[in-house]
């Protein structure tokens, strides 16, 4: 998220379609949640859905 040339693009993508940024294997580290709260909400939702499926 903090690559200078792509930061603004990634922040916009986090607002528009966070699933694109979250595609791929997990676990993953997101240390930019303050900059993109919508992305954080998507991560929390994904984790909750994963837990409910396993449970």
SULJO-V898185 format. One record per helix or strand of 2 or more residues. SS is the DSSP state (A for helix, B for strand). FROM is the first residue (numbers start at 0). TO is the last residue. If there is no record, write none. Layout:
[[SS;FROM;TO] [SS;FROM;TO]]
This chain:
[[A;6;15] [A;17;21] [A;36;53]]
